[in-house]
Amino acid sequence: MDILLGLLTLPLYVLTLWPLVVASRRVLGVRIGAVRALCAAAFGWLVAGGIGQAFPVSLLHNGGAALGLLIPLAGSAFLATLIFLLVAEMALPHGVGLGRLRSRLSRTRRYSQISRIALKHGLGRYLAGRREPGLPPGRHAKLARSLRRALEEGGVTFVKLGQLLSTRADLLPAVFVEELAKLQDQVAPARADAVWALLAAELGGSPDDVFAEFDPEPLAAASIAQVYRARLHSGEDVVVKVQRPGVREQAERDIDIVRRVAVALEERADWARSLGVAELAEGFAAALAEELDFTIEARNITAIAGTPDVALPKVHKGLSTDRVLVMSYLDGKPLTTAPPSERARLARSLLRSLLHQVMIGGVFHADPHPGNLLLLADGRLGLLDFGSVGRLDAGLRGGLQNLLLALDRGDPPALRDGLLEIVDRTDDIDEQRLERALGALVARHFGPGRTPDLDLFTGLFRVVADFRLSVPPPVAAVFRALATVEGTLAALDPGFDIVAESRAFAVEQVGASLRPDSMRRTAVTELTALLPVLRRLPRRMDRIGAALEEGRLSVNVRLFSDERDRDVVTGLVHEVLLAFTGAATGLMAVLLLTGAGGPRILPELTLHQVFGYNLLVISALVGLRLLFVVFRRSGRASRSAR
């Protein structure tokens, strides 16, 4: 019977709570879930009931006094409801369901694990945004080793982050670059049953059914994927690249942590702001997200402009997904097996292929280390692993060409202009001092009896770092690829002159662009693009001249034409009005409650005090509304920044 009575009274109880639910939504001006709103309303009524029981019985039996205290009682319930919602929003923001709550808890555990790793290796102060100024060189080396070990222990995402940082000689001292370059991407193979299940889910059937043959032993295993050899039913040999089970989820969680730490560091530390760690984290997140999506790698292989001396694998798109990539098998041997007589030719082919990708095609392999290269049976080079690919637009390609040509001529003013074309310049840069620094660099490397080498680019990085110029990620990827290919060429042919060969390539490209057919094609393209502008120019000049002669020439500037600007100003005015209203009603409530005047309703209560209680509740409600609006606005801003 009690249970039945409870079920019958439940709708009535919900109906009594619903006015508080509706009112809280109206006052806060935001969408609130029904479950959360009902819980808050129930809490509000419980608080109001407790306050009502605290009043003297004589006060409640007095009709006028009870009516006067109706607003404070209802306001107390409303105030408690809003406080509950504010605390709930701070603890569990709107839109965070159970799934996202589990994700947040998982991220918290992972963050605690990473913090313990940082503390274990003596990096806690740096994670908090502090650093020791003026470290001696020996301490720099020790700190670099600690950083490398911490990144290795952090797992796949942090190993990838360290590998990226090892290519940023424009940001980090040389000792850090050298230490982080030791990070290895080789790990033990994943469990065979987990890989088999992933293959079956992605291919829509067992690998034994999809392929004529499938070797269960991996050819290679890395932190993100491992590679198997197989044969299609057509008889073609292929390789199957499979993403390691669970690596995407772990990487996405770690990327979120890296972003949050980077933003916090920029807020706390000047050195983090000068390095642009938040932008660096965003570039790393974008690059790793591409590496985790094999459909992007398949498009990269198609987009890279190959050369006759370098072979690329062919993608079987019908069998490839975002976690599985099936490519033709390149039958080759390691570069170290190349005969000495062929090594100079292979080195030249590799460098020219990379320069062609960078300068002409704009899409290039960003990680040409020896493990990604094969010596094929026909004498060509085979290029593998296109997860790390750089892209340059026409403007950056033109800037790089101008920079390299200025370096070749030893022209400091042109070198300054070319450098400023490819970096994100600041407003307060001293261009004259930058030109003098570049002139000293040119004199140091192009003086009499000197042959420029890749130390020239190291000096250029140092100038970039000294002037706090920000190198965009695509340009940094170019220098990373050049640094990597230099190591590959040194292992392949120690006497290979990379600078001389790059000069020869540049001269050939300049010569090709000056041939009559190329100049004619370029002139036709430019004139075609310019013709519509030239056709409209006389008419527009005539209109401007007539308006100037008649005194009708004017410039219209519309303030707040952008809707986003209007939204910002409206929001600020709204918040200022709320703050003023809350402060005014609160001040009036204090004056009324502390004063002794006014007609007495009861011996212990005056009319002014009744008004004061009402105004105090209203002031608290307005203040809570303001806090809620500000909290929601800052929460949306932080989520959009991420």
PEGIBEL-V200089 format. One line per field, one symbol per residue. phi: phi as a letter, one per 20 degrees, with the letter a starting at -180 (. if undefined). A space follows every 50 residues. Layout:
phi->???
This chain:
phi->.fffffffefffffffefgfffffffffmcfcffffffffffffffffff fffffffffffegfffffeffgfffffffffffgfffffffbggneefff ffffffffffffffffffffemdgfffendbefmffgfffffffffffff ffffogffffffffffedffddfffffffffefddecfffffffffffff ffemrfgfefdfbbefeffbccfdbcdcdbcfffnfecddedffgnffff fffffffgfffffffffecfffffemfffffffffffffffedfffffff ffffeecgecedfdeeffddcfdccdcfeeebcfffeffgfdffffffff ffffffffedfncbfebeegfecceffeneeddcldfdcdccffffffff ffffffffemdgfffffffffddeeefefeffffffffffffffddfgmd dfcffgfffffffgffeleeefgfffffffffffffffffffbgefefff fffffffffffffefgfffffffffffffeggfffefffffffffffffe mdfbcecdflfefffffffffffgfffffffffffffffffffeedenfe ecgdbdffffffffffffffffffgfffffffffffffffff
